[in-house]
Amino acid sequence: MFITDIEEISIGYSKRKTAYKIYIDDVFAFLLYYQDIKKYKLSKGMEISSSLYDEVIEDTVFRRAKQKALAILKYMDRTEKELYTKLQDAYYNYDIIVRTIDYLKDYNYIDDERYASNYIRSKKTSYSKLYLKTKLIKKGINKEVLEKVIDIEYNSPTESIDPEILAINKGIEKRYTDTASLVWEDKQKLISSLYRKGFNLDKIIKCIGDK
């Protein structure tokens, strides 16, 4: 294996930090800093042994990937897909990202089912089921996992009222305090507005009629 290129780049929010993309046999391998290059005595054109490569990966790259991932999760839970994207944006390659995610899963730092449950539980009385499903699919939640979570969250024996009914009523009350006095055209506009947000049409009509 040979280091075929060392590309200097600017990273960080302000782009004021300098790092170096290391290419081995013309393929991007990992990102290092000046002190790393000095420590491992790396230079363009040099042959890098398997033992030195493994040392760089284990002692520096993988270690930093885990630290980066934990820092990302410190203030906000993430899905696997979101964390993958964050690490990819930080110039970690596929193998390192997969290993990092596996490490985090082993210690229960990330769990897509838990994420989906918490997300739906916190928003189900404000948004439609369809809206929440769409958002979570975009976040990378597996459809099978999502259906399981939705079934639990919307059919819980502890729920005395359908969460979507509560969400629809909230939507109505934001716009009108008395729907009984609305003319037909205004009711149609309200129904259309709620329907576009993904709410069930029969539930919308029932909520408007009950007010």
N, C-alpha and C positions, 0 to 999 in steps of 0.2 A: 504494500500500500504506500502511495506517495501523496504528499500534500501538494496538490496542483495549483491551489490558489488560496490566498488569505485576503479577504475583501473587507476593507474598513467601512463601517456604517455608523450612522447616528441613531440612537434609540432613546426611549423614554418619552414622556409627554412633551417635554420641551425640546427633544432631539439634541440635547446638549451632552449626552453621554456617548462615549465612543466604545464600540465593540467590534469584534472581528468574526466574520463568517469563514469557517475553515472548510475547504473542499478537499476531499480525499478521492483520488482517481476520478476527478471532474464531477463528483457528486457532493452536494452540501452535506456535511456530517454533523457539525455542531457550532454553537456560538461560544466564543471565549472573550475574555478581556485581556488587556495588555499584561497584567500580572500573571495570568495563566500561561500565556505564550512564553513569557520569560521563565516561569517556573518549569515548564515542560521542555523548554529550549526548542520550540517549534519554528520552522521557517519554510518558506515556499520552496518546493523542489526536493525536500528531504524525505527519506523513507521513514515511515512510522511503523514500528513493530506492533504486533498484535497485543503484546503485554502493555506497551505504552498506551495504545488505543483504549484498551480495557480500563486502564488506570484513569485516563481522562474521563471516560464515560462514567465510571462508578464513583470516583472521588469528587468530581466537579460537576459534570453535566446532569446526571441523574439526581444528585444531591440538591442541586439548585432548582431542578424541575419540581421536586417535592416541596421545597421551601416556597417556590412561587405559587404552587397550587394551594398550599395551606394559607398563604397570604391572601389569595383570591377569595377563599372560603371564609376567611376570618370575619368579614362583615356581612356576607350574604351567601345563602345556600345557592348552589348551582346544579343544573343537570349535567349529565356526562357530556352531552353535545356542547353545552355552553363552556364547560371547562376545557374540552378539547380545543375549541376555537381560541380561547384565551391563551392556552399554551402554544398553539400553532402561531398565533400573532407574536409570541415572545421568542420565536425562532427555534422551538424544539421540534425535532423530527418525529415521525410517526411512531417509531419503536419506543422512544423515550416517553412520549405522551401515553401510549398504551400501558407501559410499565407503571407510570405515575398514577394513572387512573385505577389500575388494578391494586396498587398499594393503598390508595385512598378508600377503595371499596372494602378491602380487607379489614380496615380499621373503622368502617362504617362512617367515614367522613362524607361520602356521597352515596345517595340512594334515590334513584329516580322515582320509585314508588312512594317513598316518604315525601319527596319534593312535590309530586303531583297531589298527594293527599293534603298537604299543608296549603298548597296554592288554591285548590278548589275550596277547601274549608274556609279560607279567609275571604273568598270572593264570590261564593255561590249565591249569596243573598243580594248581590249587586249587579251580577252579569248573568247572561243566559248560559245554559249548559253548552250550547253550540259554540259560543264565543270562547269559553274556557277550554273546550276541546281543541279548537283551532289554535289558540295561543300555546297550549302545551305540546301539540304536535310540532309546531314551529320550534319549540325549545328542545325537541328531540326525544320526547317521551314516546316509548314504544306503544303502539295502538292497543296491544293486548293488555299491557299494564294499565293503560289509561282507562280502558273499558272496565277493568276490575275495580279501579279506584272510584270511578263514577258510580258504579253499581253500589258500592259501599256508602259513598257520601250522600247519594240521593235517595237511598232506600234504607237508611238507618232507622231502627225502631225507636231511637231517641228523638227523631224529627217529628214534631207534631204537625208542622205545616210544610208543604212542598217549598223548598228553597227558591225555586223559580217563581212561585207565586209571590213570595216576599220581594224578590228582585223586581218583578213586574210592577207591583204596588209602589215600590220606591221610585221606579221610573215615571209612573203616573203622577205621583205626589210632587215630583220635582217640577212638573209643568202645570198641574191643575189641582186645586184643593177640592173642587166640586165638579165631577164629571157629569153628574145628572143634568146640569144646566147647559151642557155643551150641545151645540147644534150638530147635525149629522156630519157635515163636512169636517168639523174639528175633530170629531170622534174618529173619522176615517183617517185623518192625518196622524192622530195619536196611535191608532192601530198599526198603520204603515211604518211609523217611526220605530215602534217596539219590535215589529216583525223583522225589520231590517237589522236589528241588533241580535237576531237569532232566537227570539222567544217564540214559543209555541203559540200558534194563532188561536186555538181554542182556549188556551189559558189567558191570553190577552183579552179576548172578548168576555170571558167569565169575570175577570178582574174589573173591567170597565163596567160591566153590568151590575156587579155587586156593590158598586160605590154609589 
